[in-house]
Amino acid sequence: MGRTRKLVAAAAAVGVPVLAFASPASAAQAADDATLGVTFRNQNGTGTPCTLTASHEVDTDTGRLAVQFSAGHLACRGTIAIAVDYLDDDGDAAHADTIARQSMDQGLTLHDAGSTLVTVDYTISFDGCAVQCTSHTLQTTTK
């Protein structure tokens, strides 16, 4: 029960004069998102429905890579882990991660993305889960 949407766009710099041995810079943007509906059993044995949403956007012109995850509402809070693999503005492989506890939202912003080649893994373990508790994962990717 998941949905993934991808959008990739490239834009060339406009109005930049071409000098000898120079070419206009180009910027690339890409985005991806994913959604997953899950239900966990709380201490009372009743189901708690949650809609997990994950997304990232990258803009190589500014180097900005924004990542966001949401569990939907307060009853769905838990431990959220986000791991980002990307290429930095020097073209080197880079990794960043974050963990939030007792949270329903988590995000991070990086400012050294040099490529739209990005993979983000999102994981949540629900605080209120009492029966058959497992972590739930989502992934977003752009090329």
C-alpha angles and dihedrals in degrees: 000000000000137000128203127189126185130196125181125177134169125202128190119217111260127212096019111134116232110236127191110292092002132103130196114271118244130210127209129202130190137170139183135181138184135193130197130180114213136168126206130188116244129206091280090055094245123128121255112201117211133182110212116203126185131178144162135191127194130192115184092192091067097021089235118151113179121189127186136179129182132183091199106241144011096270087061097057119131144124110322122194124188123188120187125195116186146137115265126221090273090056093250124135110258137185134199131174141177137189127202124188126207089008137132096194135038135170144160137199126209125191105199105068111143099175140030088236099113135149121188125187119198124192132180132186111191118235094211097050115120107161127055093343118192134165117255122216138197131181133201124192138180130184 
